[in-house]
Amino acid sequence: MSSINDTQTVEDRFFFDHDAAKTWPARSYGPTWNGFVTPRVDRATLVAVLADVVTDDETSYLAYAVHEDGSAALVDIEGSVDHLKADPTSGLYDLGALGWTLWATAS
């Protein structure tokens, strides 16, 4: 795993703990959460990750939406909704807010 700090800006990649074969680019990382990385991603990466999450049998998500105002929502099988909002300065989405178990690829 890469050495990650609170302000690192990299073009590193991350993956879910259950599927290291699929990776996505991280523009930066926030503080680690329970030992896992918290990638900050651009809109295109967010859409790609969410599209994969709702079709992955290992997750409990059914649908997602990413809106023009920078907000995003992810709905799980129980009807709960997780919300994300792009940072107004960087335009990046902090996946750490979702509490997912993600790892950085070795760099």
LINBELFEN-V232655 format. One record per residue. N is the residue number from 1. RES is the residue in one letter. PSI is psi in degrees with one decimal (* if undefined). NEAR is the number of other ideal C-beta (glycine too) atoms within 10 Angstrom. D_CENTER is the distance of its C-alpha to the mean C-alpha in Angstrom with 2 decimals. Layout:
# LINBELFEN-V232655
N	RES	PSI	NEAR	D_CENTER
N	RES	PSI	NEAR	D_CENTER
This chain:
# LINBELFEN-V232655
1	M	142.4	13	16.68
2	S	153.9	16	16.63
3	S	119.9	7	17.98
4	I	136.9	22	15.38
5	N	179.3	10	16.63
6	D	-22.0	10	15.70
7	T	10.1	9	16.45
8	Q	131.1	16	15.96
9	T	117.9	11	15.34
10	V	172.0	15	15.00
11	E	60.5	9	14.23
12	D	174.0	20	12.94
13	R	155.0	18	10.85
14	F	164.9	26	8.63
15	F	160.2	17	9.02
16	F	148.5	21	9.23
17	D	-21.0	11	12.46
18	H	-3.6	11	14.32
19	D	85.2	11	13.99
20	A	-9.9	10	14.31
21	A	-26.1	6	15.78
22	K	122.8	14	12.70
23	T	156.4	15	10.81
24	W	154.4	19	8.80
25	P	138.5	16	9.70
26	A	131.3	28	8.41
27	R	-30.9	17	10.81
28	S	178.3	20	11.06
29	Y	144.0	25	10.15
30	G	-170.2	20	11.15
31	P	147.6	11	13.44
32	T	155.2	16	12.85
33	W	114.8	16	12.71
34	N	33.2	6	15.36
35	G	-5.8	8	15.23
36	F	154.0	20	11.57
37	V	156.5	25	9.51
38	T	84.6	22	7.16
39	P	147.4	29	5.78
40	R	126.4	22	6.79
41	V	157.5	22	6.68
42	D	174.2	16	9.61
43	R	-44.9	14	10.45
44	A	-41.2	11	11.35
45	T	-41.2	20	8.21
46	L	-47.9	22	6.44
47	V	-43.7	15	9.64
48	A	-43.3	15	9.74
49	V	-47.2	23	6.70
50	L	-38.9	21	8.11
51	A	-38.5	12	11.49
52	D	-41.1	15	11.12
53	V	-41.5	19	10.00
54	V	-13.1	16	13.05
55	T	2.1	9	15.32
56	D	124.6	14	14.56
57	D	-15.1	6	17.43
58	E	-7.4	9	15.64
59	T	169.3	16	13.57
60	S	26.8	13	15.30
61	Y	145.3	18	13.73
62	L	-35.4	13	16.21
63	A	160.9	11	15.20
64	Y	163.0	19	12.98
65	A	139.4	11	14.14
66	V	121.5	19	13.15
67	H	159.8	10	16.27
68	E	-27.4	5	18.24
69	D	2.0	8	18.31
70	G	-2.4	14	14.63
71	S	155.3	13	13.86
72	A	151.9	19	11.65
73	A	146.8	14	12.37
74	L	124.1	22	11.53
75	V	131.5	16	14.77
76	D	178.9	15	15.53
77	I	-17.4	9	18.90
78	E	0.8	7	20.57
79	G	1.4	7	19.93
80	S	146.7	10	17.67
81	V	125.5	11	15.31
82	D	134.3	15	12.08
83	H	143.4	10	12.01
84	L	152.2	19	9.93
85	K	134.4	13	12.02
86	A	140.9	21	11.84
87	D	130.1	11	13.63
88	P	-23.5	7	17.18
89	T	-50.3	6	18.07
90	S	-23.4	13	15.35
91	G	6.5	12	13.79
92	L	153.1	19	10.25
93	Y	131.7	27	7.45
94	D	104.5	18	6.56
95	L	-13.0	25	3.57
96	G	-26.8	18	6.81
97	A	-17.9	14	8.49
98	L	-11.4	18	7.46
99	G	28.4	12	9.14
100	W	155.5	19	7.59
101	T	97.4	12	9.63
102	L	146.7	22	8.09
103	W	152.3	17	10.66
104	A	145.4	22	11.47
105	T	156.3	16	14.08
106	A	135.9	8	17.53
107	S	*	11	18.63
